[in-house]
Amino acid sequence: MAHKLELEFAGKTDTGMVRSHNEDAIHINPEYGFAILADGMGGYNAGEVASSMAVEVTRQALETGLSHLSGRKRDQRLHQLVTEAIQRANTAVITAAQDNVQYDGMGTTIVAALFHGNKLTVAHVGDSRAYRMRQGELVQITRDHSLVQEQIDAGLVDPAWAPYAQNRNLVTRAVGVDPGMQVELHEHQVEEGDLYLICSDGLSDMLGANEFHEIIEKSGAELPTLCEALIQRANANGGHDNISVILAKVGRLPQLKSGILSRLLHWKS
């Protein structure tokens, strides 16, 4: 199933200024219109193994599933496909940790973003994020699975103080930890000119909302340049963690058929 959107992608990952190795992993598939980012959990063994494995298993499942996806209830089946792909990654990471003592306790966050028609499906686990820039307004479109976010929701922590919270990087949900892990999934309408940003917390922890907005506005239309500028700013602000970012720019939208003929053709397919 081709996405049929006019899309431009760019991505970059960086070790940062403090860590000795990179536990983040990213993948972009322009043909099928999806991107995946994973951040191996800090403080766990072999986080880089968990993130690479999660991205690879999710990638394979999506490519296989999308190549055969057609017919009625396409969106519903697509949501199931994305969810099951990440659940497969969860099983793979858990199994690897059980089979190899050196991998015991490893885990990872994940964000998968899939464009289809005039829509974007975003599925995530953990505190890696997705943002949307539309007509100058930057909005976070994922909700962190973290202790701090739960405290914010309960009214115990002011969102303005969240970046300074002692346990701000403690996630409450991750790939490779719980066999019953739940994937959070949401669908969004896309518009021409939208810019979507997926990142690990090595970027979001180092940049405030104003800095995101400033860099995006100043870096122009070249996505690789923007990726580099975001990572450079994160490193300039301390680079305390690995830093990864994927950008997707929406160009012309597909002209979807409408009316009775369209519905008949869709039903018949």
C-alpha positions as CSV (number, residue, x, y, z in Angstrom):
1,M,0.0,0.0,0.0
2,A,1.7,3.2,-1.1
3,H,1.1,6.3,1.0
4,K,0.6,8.6,-2.0
5,L,1.5,11.7,0.0
6,E,4.2,14.1,-1.2
7,L,6.7,13.7,1.7
8,E,10.2,14.7,2.4
9,F,12.1,13.0,5.2
10,A,15.4,13.6,7.1
11,G,16.9,12.1,10.2
12,K,20.0,12.2,12.3
13,T,21.3,10.6,15.5
14,D,24.2,11.7,17.7
15,T,25.9,10.4,20.8
16,G,25.8,13.7,22.6
17,M,28.4,15.3,24.8
18,V,28.4,12.9,27.8
19,R,27.5,9.3,26.8
20,S,30.3,7.0,25.5
21,H,28.0,5.3,23.0
22,N,24.7,5.8,21.2
23,E,21.7,3.8,22.5
24,D,19.2,5.5,20.0
25,A,18.1,3.9,16.7
26,I,16.2,5.4,13.8
27,H,14.8,4.2,10.5
28,I,13.0,6.1,7.6
29,N,11.1,4.4,4.8
30,P,10.1,6.9,2.1
31,E,8.5,4.3,-0.1
32,Y,5.9,3.3,2.5
33,G,5.8,6.7,4.2
34,F,6.9,5.7,7.8
35,A,9.6,6.5,10.3
36,I,10.6,4.8,13.5
37,L,12.7,6.1,16.5
38,A,13.7,4.2,19.6
39,D,15.7,5.2,22.7
40,G,17.4,2.4,24.6
41,M,16.5,2.9,28.3
42,G,19.2,4.7,30.3
43,G,20.5,2.7,33.3
44,Y,19.5,-0.6,31.6
45,N,21.9,-3.1,30.2
46,A,22.3,-3.2,26.4
47,G,19.9,-0.4,25.7
48,E,21.5,-0.1,22.2
49,V,20.6,-3.7,21.5
50,A,17.0,-3.1,22.6
51,S,16.5,0.0,20.5
52,S,18.1,-1.5,17.4
53,M,16.0,-4.7,17.7
54,A,12.8,-2.8,18.3
55,V,13.3,-0.6,15.2
56,E,14.3,-3.6,13.0
57,V,11.4,-5.8,14.1
58,T,8.9,-3.0,13.7
59,R,10.3,-2.1,10.3
60,Q,10.1,-5.6,9.0
61,A,6.5,-6.1,10.3
62,L,5.4,-2.8,8.8
63,E,7.0,-3.4,5.4
64,T,5.5,-6.9,5.1
65,G,2.1,-5.8,6.3
66,L,1.8,-2.7,4.2
67,S,2.8,-4.5,1.0
68,H,-0.3,-6.7,1.4
69,L,-2.7,-4.1,2.8
70,S,-5.7,-3.3,0.6
71,G,-9.5,-3.4,0.4
72,R,-12.2,-2.4,2.9
73,K,-11.6,-1.1,6.5
74,R,-8.1,-0.1,5.5
75,D,-7.5,2.4,8.2
76,Q,-8.8,0.0,10.9
77,R,-6.5,-2.7,9.7
78,L,-3.6,-0.3,9.4
79,H,-4.0,0.7,13.1
80,Q,-3.9,-3.0,14.0
81,L,-0.8,-3.5,11.9
82,V,1.1,-0.7,13.6
83,T,0.1,-1.9,17.0
84,E,1.0,-5.5,16.3
85,A,4.3,-4.5,14.8
86,I,5.4,-2.8,18.1
87,Q,4.0,-5.7,20.1
88,R,6.2,-8.0,18.1
89,A,9.2,-5.8,18.9
90,N,8.2,-6.0,22.6
91,T,8.2,-9.9,22.5
92,A,11.5,-10.0,20.6
93,V,13.3,-7.8,23.1
94,I,11.8,-9.7,26.1
95,T,12.9,-13.0,24.5
96,A,16.4,-11.8,23.8
97,A,16.8,-10.7,27.4
98,Q,15.6,-14.0,28.6
99,D,18.0,-15.9,26.3
100,N,21.1,-13.8,27.0
101,V,22.1,-12.9,30.5
102,Q,24.1,-9.9,29.3
103,Y,20.9,-8.4,28.0
104,D,18.9,-8.8,31.2
105,G,16.9,-5.7,32.0
106,M,17.2,-4.0,28.7
107,G,14.3,-1.9,27.3
108,T,13.5,0.9,24.9
109,T,11.0,3.6,24.0
110,I,9.6,3.7,20.5
111,V,7.7,6.1,18.2
112,A,6.4,4.9,14.9
113,A,4.8,7.5,12.5
114,L,3.0,6.3,9.4
115,F,1.5,8.5,6.7
116,H,-1.4,7.3,4.6
117,G,-3.8,9.1,2.5
118,N,-4.4,12.5,4.2
119,K,-3.7,11.1,7.6
120,L,-0.9,10.3,10.0
121,T,-1.0,7.4,12.5
122,V,1.4,7.8,15.4
123,A,2.0,4.9,17.8
124,H,4.3,5.2,20.8
125,V,5.6,3.7,24.0
126,G,7.6,5.6,26.6
127,D,8.8,9.3,26.5
128,S,10.2,9.7,23.0
129,R,8.0,12.3,21.4
130,A,6.3,13.5,18.2
131,Y,5.5,17.2,17.5
132,R,3.7,19.0,14.7
133,M,4.5,22.4,13.3
134,R,1.5,23.9,11.5
135,Q,1.3,27.5,10.3
136,G,3.8,28.6,12.9
137,E,2.3,26.7,15.8
138,L,4.3,23.9,17.5
139,V,2.2,21.2,19.2
140,Q,3.3,18.0,21.0
141,I,1.1,15.2,19.6
142,T,2.2,12.4,21.9
143,R,1.8,12.1,25.7
144,D,4.8,10.9,27.7
145,H,4.5,7.6,29.5
146,S,6.4,8.8,32.5
147,L,6.2,9.4,36.2
148,V,6.4,13.1,35.7
149,Q,3.5,13.1,33.3
150,E,1.4,11.1,35.7
151,Q,2.2,13.7,38.4
152,I,1.3,16.5,36.1
153,D,-2.0,14.8,35.3
154,A,-2.7,14.4,39.0
155,G,-2.0,18.1,39.6
156,L,1.1,17.3,41.8
157,V,3.6,18.9,39.4
158,D,3.4,22.2,37.5
159,P,4.2,21.5,33.8
160,A,6.6,24.5,33.9
161,W,8.7,22.7,36.5
162,A,8.6,19.3,34.8
163,P,12.0,19.7,33.0
164,Y,13.6,20.1,36.4
165,A,11.9,17.2,38.2
166,Q,14.3,14.7,39.8
167,N,12.7,11.7,38.1
168,R,11.8,13.3,34.8
169,N,13.4,10.4,32.8
170,L,11.6,7.6,34.7
171,V,9.3,5.9,32.2
172,T,6.1,4.0,33.2
173,R,5.9,2.1,29.9
174,A,8.6,0.7,27.7
175,V,9.2,-2.0,25.0
176,G,10.9,-5.1,26.4
177,V,9.7,-4.8,30.0
178,D,6.1,-6.1,30.3
179,P,4.6,-8.9,28.0
180,G,1.3,-7.1,28.4
181,M,2.7,-3.7,27.2
182,Q,0.1,-1.4,25.7
183,V,0.8,0.7,22.6
184,E,-0.8,4.2,22.5
185,L,-2.0,5.1,19.0
186,H,-3.7,8.2,17.6
187,E,-4.6,9.3,14.1
188,H,-4.2,12.9,12.8
189,Q,-5.3,14.7,9.7
190,V,-2.4,16.2,7.8
191,E,-2.3,19.5,5.9
192,E,0.0,20.7,3.2
193,G,3.1,22.4,4.7
194,D,2.9,20.4,8.0
195,L,6.3,19.6,9.6
196,Y,6.4,16.6,11.9
197,L,9.3,16.1,14.3
198,I,10.0,12.8,16.1
199,C,12.7,12.9,18.8
200,S,14.3,11.1,21.7
201,D,14.4,12.8,25.1
202,G,18.0,13.7,24.5
203,L,16.6,16.4,22.3
204,S,13.3,17.4,24.1
205,D,15.1,17.5,27.5
206,M,17.7,19.9,26.2
207,L,15.5,22.3,24.2
208,G,12.5,24.4,25.4
209,A,9.5,24.9,23.3
210,N,10.7,28.4,22.3
211,E,14.0,27.0,21.2
212,F,12.3,24.4,19.0
213,H,10.2,27.1,17.4
214,E,13.1,29.5,16.9
215,I,15.4,26.9,15.3
216,I,12.6,25.6,13.0
217,E,11.7,29.1,11.9
218,K,15.4,30.1,11.3
219,S,16.7,27.0,9.6
220,G,14.6,27.3,6.4
221,A,13.2,24.5,4.3
222,E,16.2,22.2,4.2
223,L,15.4,19.3,6.5
224,P,19.0,17.9,6.9
225,T,20.1,21.4,7.9
226,L,17.3,21.6,10.4
227,C,18.2,18.2,11.9
228,E,21.8,19.3,12.3
229,A,20.7,22.6,13.9
230,L,18.5,20.9,16.4
231,I,21.2,18.5,17.5
232,Q,23.9,21.3,17.6
233,R,21.7,23.3,20.0
234,A,21.0,20.2,22.2
235,N,24.8,19.6,22.4
236,A,25.4,23.3,23.1
237,N,22.9,23.1,25.9
238,G,24.8,20.2,27.5
239,G,24.1,17.2,25.3
240,H,23.5,15.0,28.4
241,D,22.0,12.1,26.5
242,N,22.0,10.6,23.0
243,I,20.1,12.9,20.6
244,S,18.0,11.7,17.7
245,V,15.5,13.5,15.5
246,I,13.4,12.6,12.4
247,L,11.7,15.2,10.4
248,A,8.9,14.8,7.8
249,K,7.5,17.6,5.7
250,V,4.2,17.3,4.0
251,G,4.0,18.6,0.4
252,R,1.0,18.2,-1.9
253,L,-1.8,16.0,-0.6
254,P,-3.3,13.3,-2.7
255,Q,-6.6,14.1,-4.5
256,L,-8.9,11.7,-2.9
257,K,-12.0,10.6,-4.8
258,S,-15.4,11.7,-3.5
259,G,-19.0,10.9,-4.0
260,I,-21.0,7.7,-4.7
261,L,-18.5,6.4,-7.4
262,S,-15.6,6.6,-4.9
263,R,-17.5,4.8,-2.2
264,L,-18.6,2.1,-4.7
265,L,-15.0,1.7,-5.9
266,H,-13.7,1.6,-2.4
267,W,-16.3,-1.0,-1.3
268,K,-15.6,-3.2,-4.4
269,S,-11.8,-3.1,-3.7
